């Protein structure tokens, strides 16, 4: 499962009702960067945290869910916090 973080950010941004300029100011970036964010396949965690705070959404949970799904596919699980194989 591929996680298209840029597209997810774009969708959440559109729901927010913010303009690109407002959003850029709130994440301390240039307005042009906002549109580049929508094309990204990966993102710095500090920037993602700022985006989550501004958009009031937990995008980190998407990565956690992806990790759980992929671990289930390969048969990995974590009893007592240790990675094991079935």
Backbone as a chain_set.jsonl record, in Angstrom:
{"seq": "XXXXXXXXXXXXXXXXXXXXXXXXXXXXXXXXXXXXXXXXXXXXXXXXXXXXXXXXXXXXXXXXXXXXXXXXXXXXXXXXXXXXXX", "coords": {"N": [[0.852, -1.178, 0.0], [0.694, 2.068, -0.972], [1.426, 5.195, 0.43], [0.271, 8.212, -0.273], [1.276, 10.954, 0.688], [1.388, 13.671, -0.016], [-0.916, 14.074, -1.592], [-2.856, 13.479, 0.299], [-2.433, 15.536, 2.133], [-3.152, 17.669, 0.467], [-5.921, 17.163, 0.138], [-6.833, 17.484, 2.787], [-6.083, 20.118, 3.213], [-7.764, 21.436, 1.37], [-10.237, 20.958, 2.56], [-9.991, 22.589, 4.742], [-10.488, 25.282, 4.202], [-8.697, 27.326, 4.175], [-6.645, 29.804, 2.573], [-3.95, 29.436, 0.193], [-1.911, 31.199, 0.813], [-2.467, 31.881, 3.488], [-2.203, 29.366, 4.721], [0.5, 28.811, 4.131], [1.795, 30.848, 5.604], [1.096, 30.022, 8.17], [2.493, 27.657, 8.478], [4.997, 28.553, 8.307], [6.268, 28.832, 5.777], [7.019, 29.502, 2.289], [4.527, 30.604, -0.04], [4.584, 29.284, -2.527], [5.677, 26.831, -1.867], [3.592, 25.414, -0.769], [2.071, 24.292, -2.874], [3.968, 22.564, -3.903], [4.146, 20.762, -1.83], [1.897, 19.177, -2.182], [2.633, 17.402, -4.097], [4.474, 15.719, -3.078], [6.026, 12.642, -2.062], [7.095, 11.961, 0.28], [7.821, 13.382, 3.547], [9.256, 15.7, 5.826], [9.28, 15.108, 9.316], [8.97, 17.185, 11.21], [7.835, 19.243, 9.686], [5.514, 17.931, 8.882], [4.279, 17.68, 11.36], [3.733, 20.401, 11.943], [1.914, 20.92, 9.884], [-0.145, 19.157, 10.581], [-0.98, 20.34, 12.985], [-1.92, 22.847, 12.083], [-3.947, 22.104, 10.277], [-5.491, 20.65, 11.928], [-5.571, 17.797, 12.123], [-4.665, 14.363, 12.412], [-2.19, 13.213, 10.777], [-0.118, 11.506, 11.159], [-1.176, 9.187, 12.14], [-1.943, 7.813, 9.902], [0.418, 6.741, 8.919], [1.0, 4.979, 10.994], [-1.132, 3.192, 10.791], [-0.619, 2.147, 8.242], [1.815, 0.837, 8.767], [0.95, -1.137, 10.6], [-0.745, -2.622, 8.904], [1.069, -3.527, 6.937], [2.819, -5.026, 8.509], [1.096, -7.052, 9.275], [0.709, -8.283, 6.818], [3.244, -9.369, 6.258], [3.517, -11.023, 8.374], [4.522, -10.203, 10.831], [4.611, -9.376, 14.277], [4.175, -7.76, 17.521], [4.639, -8.803, 20.428], [4.822, -7.773, 23.76], [6.283, -5.542, 22.931], [8.381, -6.381, 21.32], [9.664, -7.172, 18.135], [8.492, -9.839, 16.313], [8.216, -12.901, 14.382], [5.754, -14.763, 12.696]], "CA": [[0.0, 0.0, 0.0], [1.462, 3.302, -1.084], [0.824, 6.313, 1.152], [0.524, 9.428, -1.034], [1.123, 11.978, 1.72], [1.115, 14.955, -0.65], [-2.324, 14.099, -1.977], [-3.637, 13.521, 1.541], [-2.31, 16.914, 2.633], [-3.973, 18.506, -0.415], [-7.326, 16.946, 0.472], [-7.103, 18.097, 4.088], [-5.963, 21.557, 3.004], [-8.977, 21.899, 0.701], [-11.315, 20.928, 3.553], [-9.735, 23.591, 5.781], [-10.989, 26.599, 3.835], [-7.598, 28.298, 4.195], [-5.995, 30.11, 1.297], [-2.56, 28.964, 0.149], [-1.094, 32.19, 1.524], [-2.702, 31.707, 4.931], [-1.607, 28.086, 5.107], [1.957, 28.978, 4.069], [2.212, 31.644, 6.769], [0.891, 29.252, 9.4], [3.533, 26.628, 8.585], [6.269, 29.267, 8.145], [6.852, 28.502, 4.474], [6.599, 30.338, 1.17], [3.279, 30.171, -0.667], [4.868, 28.335, -3.611], [5.953, 25.511, -1.298], [2.319, 24.734, -0.505], [1.718, 23.484, -4.039], [4.963, 21.487, -4.004], [3.798, 19.769, -0.805], [0.855, 18.295, -2.701], [3.24, 16.443, -5.03], [5.495, 14.947, -2.361], [5.803, 11.258, -1.65], [7.59, 11.876, 1.654], [7.821, 14.697, 4.177], [9.958, 15.834, 7.09], [8.324, 14.967, 10.417], [8.685, 18.493, 11.823], [6.892, 19.926, 8.809], [4.246, 17.21, 8.982], [3.677, 18.056, 12.644], [3.172, 21.746, 11.772], [0.735, 20.785, 9.023], [-1.184, 18.523, 11.407], [-1.473, 21.334, 13.932], [-2.664, 23.873, 11.359], [-5.154, 21.52, 9.686], [-6.21, 19.956, 12.998], [-5.764, 16.417, 11.692], [-3.528, 13.511, 12.765], [-1.709, 12.487, 9.61], [0.807, 10.47, 11.629], [-1.934, 7.947, 12.337], [-1.957, 7.106, 8.619], [1.646, 5.95, 8.86], [0.848, 3.894, 11.967], [-2.042, 2.209, 10.202], [0.11, 1.486, 7.154], [2.777, -0.063, 9.398], [0.195, -2.293, 11.108], [-1.201, -3.428, 7.768], [2.204, -4.194, 6.302], [3.299, -6.054, 9.427], [0.157, -8.175, 9.175], [0.952, -8.956, 5.542], [4.472, -10.171, 6.314], [3.441, -11.923, 9.507], [5.254, -9.694, 11.994], [3.787, -8.854, 15.36], [4.989, -7.227, 18.608], [4.264, -9.088, 21.805], [5.71, -7.125, 24.725], [7.103, -4.526, 22.291], [9.472, -6.959, 20.529], [9.272, -7.619, 16.816], [8.586, -11.295, 16.14], [7.667, -13.419, 13.122], [4.853, -15.917, 12.862]], "C": [[0.894, 1.236, 0.0], [0.705, 4.413, -0.358], [1.213, 7.599, 0.427], [0.283, 10.628, -0.125], [0.814, 13.349, 1.125], [-0.35, 15.105, -1.024], [-3.225, 14.177, -0.741], [-3.592, 14.925, 2.146], [-3.181, 17.842, 1.784], [-5.46, 18.381, -0.064], [-7.693, 17.628, 1.787], [-7.022, 19.624, 4.0], [-7.245, 22.112, 2.377], [-10.178, 21.915, 1.658], [-11.203, 22.09, 4.54], [-10.342, 24.958, 5.475], [-9.928, 27.69, 3.866], [-7.153, 28.614, 2.774], [-4.57, 29.564, 1.359], [-1.649, 29.916, 0.915], [-1.251, 32.054, 3.033], [-2.003, 30.449, 5.437], [-0.086, 28.2, 5.151], [2.468, 29.761, 5.277], [2.136, 30.816, 8.053], [1.921, 28.134, 9.585], [4.927, 27.217, 8.343], [7.012, 28.893, 6.869], [6.368, 29.5, 3.436], [5.351, 29.74, 0.526], [3.519, 29.121, -1.755], [5.147, 26.929, -3.08], [4.67, 24.722, -1.062], [1.958, 23.812, -1.665], [2.717, 22.356, -4.282], [4.68, 20.389, -2.976], [2.821, 18.733, -1.345], [1.393, 17.222, -3.638], [4.237, 15.506, -4.349], [5.045, 13.521, -2.053], [6.297, 11.029, -0.228], [7.68, 13.295, 2.209], [8.581, 14.631, 5.494], [8.943, 15.788, 8.241], [8.005, 16.277, 11.114], [7.668, 19.271, 10.994], [5.525, 19.242, 8.876], [3.528, 17.56, 10.282], [3.031, 19.443, 12.545], [1.89, 21.698, 10.95], [-0.428, 20.181, 9.803], [-1.8, 19.526, 12.374], [-2.35, 22.372, 13.227], [-3.989, 23.317, 10.826], [-6.014, 20.774, 10.708], [-6.584, 18.525, 12.603], [-4.502, 15.627, 12.028], [-3.108, 12.681, 11.564], [-0.697, 11.404, 9.988], [0.094, 9.14, 11.801], [-2.018, 7.141, 11.044], [-0.73, 6.225, 8.473], [1.583, 4.771, 9.825], [-0.041, 2.794, 11.409], [-1.364, 1.446, 9.072], [1.107, 0.474, 7.71], [2.086, -1.318, 9.929], [-0.241, -3.203, 9.974], [-0.055, -4.197, 7.131], [2.802, -5.267, 7.205], [2.38, -7.268, 9.412], [0.392, -8.968, 7.902], [2.179, -9.85, 5.622], [4.515, -11.098, 7.522], [4.229, -11.482, 10.721], [4.259, -9.217, 13.039], [4.688, -8.488, 16.525], [4.431, -7.595, 19.979], [5.278, -8.449, 22.756], [6.676, -6.143, 24.057], [8.236, -5.05, 21.443], [8.941, -7.465, 19.197], [9.521, -9.117, 16.686], [7.971, -11.684, 14.797], [6.809, -14.629, 13.415], [5.336, -17.079, 12.06]], "O": [[1.741, 1.409, 0.876], [-0.509, 4.552, -0.513], [2.364, 8.028, 0.506], [-0.783, 11.242, -0.164], [0.047, 14.112, 1.712], [-0.951, 16.155, -0.794], [-4.241, 14.871, -0.753], [-4.61, 15.434, 2.615], [-3.872, 18.706, 2.323], [-6.169, 19.384, 0.018], [-8.737, 18.271, 1.889], [-7.8, 20.331, 4.639], [-7.752, 23.146, 2.813], [-11.033, 22.796, 1.566], [-12.206, 22.523, 5.108], [-10.673, 25.708, 6.393], [-10.23, 28.856, 3.611], [-7.276, 27.778, 1.878], [-4.051, 29.268, 2.436], [-0.718, 29.479, 1.591], [-0.265, 32.108, 3.769], [-1.305, 30.472, 6.451], [0.546, 27.738, 6.101], [3.459, 29.376, 5.898], [3.012, 30.906, 8.913], [2.19, 27.713, 10.71], [5.906, 26.485, 8.194], [8.222, 28.667, 6.879], [5.422, 30.252, 3.675], [5.148, 28.526, 0.546], [2.742, 28.175, -1.887], [4.883, 25.944, -3.769], [4.67, 23.494, -1.148], [1.576, 22.663, -1.444], [2.349, 21.306, -4.809], [4.949, 19.216, -3.233], [2.907, 17.553, -1.006], [0.701, 16.25, -3.94], [4.778, 14.601, -4.986], [3.868, 13.244, -1.821], [5.959, 10.024, 0.398], [7.626, 14.275, 1.467], [8.547, 13.616, 6.19], [7.864, 16.372, 8.138], [6.877, 16.469, 11.569], [6.75, 19.884, 11.539], [4.496, 19.915, 8.921], [2.307, 17.718, 10.298], [1.909, 19.638, 13.012], [0.904, 22.355, 11.282], [-1.564, 20.645, 9.695], [-3.017, 19.549, 12.555], [-3.413, 22.731, 13.735], [-5.025, 23.976, 10.913], [-7.118, 20.326, 10.399], [-7.733, 18.101, 12.729], [-3.395, 16.157, 11.94], [-3.611, 11.577, 11.356], [-0.454, 10.485, 9.207], [0.698, 8.081, 11.625], [-2.15, 5.918, 11.084], [-0.814, 5.104, 7.97], [2.06, 3.682, 9.506], [0.264, 1.608, 11.54], [-1.52, 0.23, 8.961], [1.229, -0.63, 7.18], [2.575, -2.43, 9.733], [-0.119, -4.424, 10.073], [-0.189, -5.381, 6.822], [3.245, -6.307, 6.719], [2.851, -8.4, 9.526], [0.286, -10.195, 7.905], [2.163, -10.971, 5.112], [5.457, -11.876, 7.672], [4.573, -12.311, 11.563], [3.187, -8.713, 12.704], [5.86, -8.865, 16.529], [3.805, -6.756, 20.626], [6.483, -8.589, 22.55], [7.778, -5.93, 24.563], [8.996, -4.257, 20.887], [7.894, -8.109, 19.139], [10.63, -9.596, 16.921], [7.289, -10.881, 14.161], [7.126, -15.426, 14.298], [4.71, -18.139, 12.071]]}, "num_chains": 1, "name": "protein.A"}
